[in-house]
Structures are given as structure tokens and as C-alpha cells.
């Protein structure tokens, strides 16, 4: 193994343990920074509220951070008053906002500049305390962003009813695909010891509109449904409840047999059905607002209804019947695949004929792409195809395939691309966003899920910029029409706040605060495409190293392994060319998309370059839209990815005067790792594919610094868990 790779690996996996003592800024406050300001500008003269509810307390807590003391509480509105309350409060009723508030629903809110008896004031109002909490956090965000005015007329309601984090946390404290330390849930200490981080977690989620959480891994242990662990779940639910967060659990389908002692877990067995009904009754007696179950069944070796000759419908409907009396829902995952046919087709093939057969409290949870959270995938063809069944998108916030917590990759552009993709299922304009939020088919249930990147690390997410992905998921879940630029702009200004005194130190750098914010925003917006470029450009996919998915291993060959778990299955490189033929003359995966997409994807001349090797096996000398051959295009794209990451280093180094010492040093070290990893990816992929193409790497591209045979010897001691 080369010294470069060794150094990369060492840095990558010990960095989180390094303590920088130069500054108190450790990232633990996330985007909820209300730094004390010396400005004389007083936005509000007083606060008027009928009760000191949680929204009131959250505002006063932030205001104390900003001004050093609470805002004066009054009973009568005066010039500059902040009036907060729900529709049932007399002072809110008197404003005549009832009709507008009803239209916004239980979680919606308004922030409005009003006149009360000739006094200019600002009102934050909602039908419920739930919406009021979100409204207060929105108001605080306006203050943080310096966007507050006396001409406000904000009306908001969420795009999805359920905005949920999926934790892949195990009961032993490990986290599957977790790169931010162990689980924040201290199962051994629960229910008697409640970590203060539970409330901090709930508060952070409420500030961006997330209203639910699945506490445990989809590869679930039956033990989570035991009385011992349900008492622990009850304790967590009690902490999260004030912040409008409902608790869900992933369940193991064999729980009646494994936990309940029954001889079977057959969903059509009357005793099994009764066991689940009794278990649901037990859960809701402990946790009246329990959300329901997330289920991974008959996937990657996990048990499910097909073990008994039954269907997904049989299994999901049985669980739905158990939860129905309590208002609970089933989220049944569509992540299924078996050896044989093209893996990209299998979820569609398995679920499309079940459309309309699920009970009305069931949602099918579908990953954004048809394979598995790849750096770039076309959207899953199930979106739009199932017209009678509500589908919820599953996004991955944790960076399983995108450099773990070592690489700066802002995921919002990928998610925005996915949500705005047109399915054409109901004519032009039927985007994934509109399909999933109920606009297209009028589904009563709507939800979106994100696989959490949260752990015990002080900064929550391992990489300071990975916080932006948690933030972005929440903002897009609340408003699926937001742009990545808007989200990045918010997060930067709220996360990297500076004392006024530091503003005077930036002159020698020739950068203003605005320049700093713009340069970092542009870096974030470019980062996803950059990662795709140095990892798997032009539609290449799943050429990661075995099991851990960190580095490149396109040559990987494990004796006896399933073909669809190996990179060669996906890239199909040979002397003729590279790519997966999913056209009508290949696997015909294009046939699962609606027209005109299937025709567009089927023709290499019209297929977007971003997906061309996803849908086509092309000759090395195939002429791309740029005029280059496929081989040269691949070489230049990998090289661009490497150079762009080096550009990120320059941007960050120049930004040093604007960043506290600790976070600057930690991000700087991570960027060095990312730059080294990018070279690793480029060299490994180009040297390997060159053995098939037999073509030279263009001479204006930086030469490989590694030897292919040395790269093949790298075996990282990593697993699925942190």
C-alpha cells in the first residue's frame, strides 16, 4: 500500500478523536446559534402571549442569547410588540385570522406585520402549539439571517404530513452506516437516565420541521418489542413529544416466533395476527401517540411474508390491521432484489402489481433511485407508476456511498434533482415532489424519510458540513420546492456566525463577509457533482469496495458472492466498452419509465450524459456530446473532480479569518483527506478501465501517482457499523 493511501486512511478514521483546544466552537450548537450582539437595533419592544408555552420559552431562550436578557413580557400590545399564540387565544381571534389559519392546517403558521389599536406589531400564529413552535423557529431564522422586517406576510404549511428521520441504530450502540460515533440512544441507561442530548436532538429537528423519528435499524432485532425495551422507547418518546416528534420503530417480521414463542410468523395465521394486535395494544398503552412500524421484509436475508408463501400485501395488511384502531401507520420498504434479472428493475417488478391492494394506513417507502443510494441515479420508476398507493421517498443523509464523514458533499442538489424530476406519469409536470406530496393522485397520506447521519460525535454528524445535509433534509421535507441555493445560504449564515469584532480582521484577506458566504455556498453547491466526477461519472455506479463502500474497487471479485453485490455486474467493462445495457435490446429497464422518458433514456444520443453508462454499454471510442470519445470524456471528468476538490481547499484556506479556529482546522483536515481520496479514486478507476480500453490517458491530464497492483492490495479494516 502506498504511503499516500496509508496516510489517507489513518487521517480519515482518527480525525474525529482529535481535540482542538484553540476555540470553544465545536459544532455542537448546529445552526441554532444566537450569538450575543452589541447592535442597538431592537427588533421587538415586548412579547405578548397568553401562556408561557414551549414556543414562548424557545423564543425567550434565543432572545437571551442574543440580548443577554429575556424580552419584556406584557399583556397589552404596544409599538414593536411580538404577539404569539394559537387560534384559541383571544388576542389572536381578535385579529380575524381564523380563516387563514384553518387553511394552513395544524402544523402551518403565519408571521405577519399587523396593526393592533394603532400599534405596529408582529404576530406569529397557528391553529396549534405545533404550528406555533415551527413559526417561532421561522421567526428566529429571519432574525439570524437579518431578514426581519415590519412588512412581513409569511404563510407556511408543510409539503409532507410526516417528515421523518430513519435511524439505523442498533441496540448494542453501533450504527449501521454510521460515521459520527455511536448511537445517541443510550439503551443501557434507559429508561432511568435521560441524556440531555435527547432534548437537544428534538429541538434541532423541530427547528427545521422534522416531526418523527424511527429509533432503530431497519435490520431490526425482535428485542425492540420486548417490555424491557418498550419502557426505554417510552422514555425517549416523553422527551421528544413536546417538540412534536412522534416515535416509530423498525420491526422484525419474525417477532411473533422469535420474541413471542409462536411456532410461526405467517401473516395469515390467526394467532400471529392476534399477537401483533396485542403488541400494538401494549405499545399504545405506553405511548399513546406512537407512530407505527417501519418494515424491511424479505430483503437481504431478513424474514418476511414470502417465507410462508405470502405476499408483501399479506404482511403489510396484517400489521396495518393491528395499528389501525390506534391511528398508526405501516411504512413498508420496497428495497428488494434477488439474483437474476437486472437489479434496477426488481423493486418495480415486485410491487407494481400490488398497487391498490394495500390498506389505507400503509405507505410504501421507496429509495430515491432504483439501486441503492448511489452518488447519482435516475429516480426509481415506482414513483408515478403506483397511482393508488401512497409512496414515500427514502433519502440517505448519512454518506454511505459519498465518502462517509470524510468528504464534504452537500446532498441537497442531488435531492433537489430527484424531487424536481418529471415522471410524466400524468402528463408533463408530474414531478416526484408532486407525486409524493399528494398533488398528483390525491393521496391521503404523505411522507418523506431520511436515513440519519447523527451520532454521539460532539458535532453530531462527524463532518461539520454534514450538518448541512441534516438541515437540508428538514427544509426540503417542509418545503419540497426550496432550492439548494436557498438552503445553503441559510445554513452558512446561521452556522458560521462571527462576533462583530472579528469583522475588522478580514481586510488583509481582501474578502468581505458576503464574499466569504458566496464562495462557501458555491463550494457546497458544486460539491455533489464534484464527488460524482471523481468517483463514478457518466452513470457509472456501485464500483465501491466490498462491504464498506468507502473507496474504489472496480476489480472486486469475491468467490461465491452474489453477482449483484460485485462491481463488475454494474460496469460490465470489456474490450468493446463499458456500461450497463438497460435499453430495449438489453434488460429493458427503460420500459419501466413513462414516455417520453423511456425513449429519451433508450437512445444514447438523447440520454443525459449523467446517466449514459447507467442505461448503455458504449464503445470506448463512442463520440460524446462534447465531441470527445467516451474514454477521453471519462479521463477528463475524473481529472476535473480531483481539481475541483483542490479548489475547495483553496476556498476554505482563504476563508480562515471568518472561521473559528477549531472548526476551520477540522474542516481543513477533512478536505485534505478528500483531495487524497479523489486522486485514489481517479487513479484506481482510470488505471483499471485502461486495461480494457487500451487507450492512453490524455497527456494534458495529471499522471497517475499510484500503481494499479498496489491499489488492488488495499484492504480496509472496516465494516457496516461504526
Helices and strands as residue ranges (DSSP letters): H 3-14, G 15-17, E 46-48, H 54-67, E 73-74, E 81-86, H 90-93, H 98-104, E 109-116, E 119-126, H 129-144, E 153-156, E 162-166, H 196-207, E 212-214, G 222-225, H 227-241, E 246-251, H 255-258, H 270-286, E 292-295, G 305-308, H 312-324, E 329-333, H 343-351, G 352-354, E 362-367, E 391-396, H 412-419, H 432-436, E 447-451, G 464-466, H 467-478, H 484-495, G 500-505, G 507-509, H 513-535, G 563-565, H 567-571, E 577-578, G 589-592, H 597-602, G 609-611, H 612-615, E 618-619, H 630-654, G 656-658, H 661-693, H 708-712
